[in-house]
């Protein structure tokens, strides 16, 4: 299988770089871009054709929920995993209704992220 092409969308550059470093240690992944807001994530997804998007919920310009809705309409087969510090039931429900394929809290990134990405791509 070819590498899984990942777009990371998070307005906290240190966190985005940490995700990039974590995934960069696994030969199955290729990071195609780091988006700083939801609008940029939608733009990059259209032009770079990633296999999966890791989307923060809270971002400037366009939040992760709205960006995920746009991506789901434009590219319905593109899985979006919501990456957030929040584990509130309301955010989980809102992520699902936005079209997200999954939801990983930032405190569980190390243990769950890679499996969640692989699973989302396999289901798409």
C-alpha positions as CSV (number, residue, x, y, z in Angstrom):
1,X,0.0,0.0,0.0
2,X,1.2,3.5,-0.7
3,X,1.8,5.9,2.1
4,X,-1.2,7.4,3.9
5,X,-1.2,11.1,3.0
6,X,-2.2,13.2,6.0
7,X,-3.2,16.8,6.2
8,X,-2.9,18.3,9.7
9,X,-5.1,21.3,10.6
10,X,-4.4,23.0,13.9
11,X,-3.7,26.6,14.8
12,X,-1.2,25.7,17.5
13,X,2.0,25.3,15.5
14,X,3.9,23.4,18.2
15,X,1.1,20.8,18.5
16,X,0.9,20.5,14.7
17,X,4.6,20.0,14.5
18,X,4.5,17.4,17.3
19,X,1.8,15.5,15.3
20,X,4.0,15.7,12.3
21,X,7.0,14.3,14.2
22,X,4.9,11.5,15.7
23,X,3.6,10.4,12.3
24,X,6.9,11.0,10.6
25,X,8.4,8.2,12.7
26,X,6.1,5.8,11.0
27,X,6.9,4.9,7.4
28,X,3.2,4.4,6.6
29,X,2.5,8.2,6.7
30,X,3.4,11.2,4.6
31,X,2.4,14.7,5.9
32,X,1.2,16.7,2.9
33,X,0.6,20.0,4.7
34,X,0.0,21.8,8.0
35,X,-3.0,24.1,7.9
36,X,-3.4,26.9,10.4
37,X,-7.1,27.3,10.2
38,X,-10.2,25.6,8.8
39,X,-10.4,27.6,5.7
40,X,-6.8,26.7,4.8
41,X,-7.5,23.1,5.6
42,X,-10.4,23.0,3.1
43,X,-8.2,24.7,0.5
44,X,-5.3,22.3,1.0
45,X,-7.6,19.3,1.0
46,X,-8.9,20.3,-2.4
47,X,-5.5,20.9,-4.0
48,X,-3.4,18.2,-2.3
49,X,-5.9,15.3,-2.2
50,X,-4.9,13.8,1.2
51,X,-6.1,10.4,2.3
52,X,-7.1,11.8,5.8
53,X,-7.4,15.1,7.6
54,X,-6.6,15.6,11.3
55,X,-8.8,18.6,12.2
56,X,-8.6,20.6,15.4
57,X,-12.1,21.8,16.5
58,X,-11.2,25.3,17.7
59,X,-9.4,27.3,15.0
60,X,-9.6,30.9,13.7
61,X,-11.2,31.9,10.4
62,X,-13.3,28.7,10.1
63,X,-13.6,26.2,13.0
64,X,-13.1,22.5,12.6
65,X,-16.8,21.7,12.6
66,X,-17.6,24.1,9.8
67,X,-14.5,23.0,7.8
68,X,-15.4,19.4,8.2
69,X,-18.9,20.1,6.9
70,X,-17.4,21.8,3.9
71,X,-15.0,18.9,3.2
72,X,-17.8,16.3,3.7
73,X,-19.9,18.1,1.0
74,X,-17.0,18.6,-1.4
75,X,-15.1,15.4,-0.8
76,X,-17.5,12.9,0.9
77,X,-15.1,10.0,0.8
78,X,-12.3,12.0,2.6
79,X,-12.2,10.9,6.3
80,X,-11.7,13.7,8.8
81,X,-10.6,12.9,12.4
82,X,-11.3,15.5,14.9
83,X,-8.4,16.2,17.2
84,X,-9.2,18.2,20.3
85,X,-8.6,18.8,24.0
86,X,-12.3,18.5,24.6
87,X,-14.1,15.3,25.4
88,X,-17.5,16.8,26.0
89,X,-20.5,14.9,24.7
90,X,-21.7,17.9,22.8
91,X,-18.4,18.3,20.9
92,X,-18.4,14.5,20.0
93,X,-22.0,14.8,18.8
94,X,-21.3,17.9,16.8
95,X,-18.2,16.3,15.2
96,X,-20.4,13.4,14.1
97,X,-23.1,15.6,12.6
98,X,-20.3,17.6,10.8
99,X,-19.3,14.4,9.1
100,X,-16.2,13.4,11.0
101,X,-15.0,9.9,10.8
102,X,-13.7,9.8,14.3
103,X,-12.7,11.8,17.4
104,X,-9.4,11.6,19.3
105,X,-8.7,13.8,22.3
106,X,-5.2,15.4,22.5
107,X,-4.4,13.6,25.8
108,X,-4.8,10.2,24.1
109,X,-2.9,11.0,20.9
110,X,0.1,8.8,21.6
111,X,-2.0,5.7,22.2
112,X,-4.8,6.1,19.7
113,X,-3.9,8.3,16.8
114,X,-2.1,6.0,14.5
115,X,-4.7,3.2,14.9
116,X,-7.5,5.8,14.4
117,X,-5.9,7.1,11.2
118,X,-5.4,3.6,9.7
119,X,-8.9,2.6,10.6
120,X,-10.5,5.8,9.1
121,X,-8.6,5.4,5.8
122,X,-9.5,1.7,5.6
123,X,-13.2,2.4,6.0
124,X,-13.2,5.2,3.4
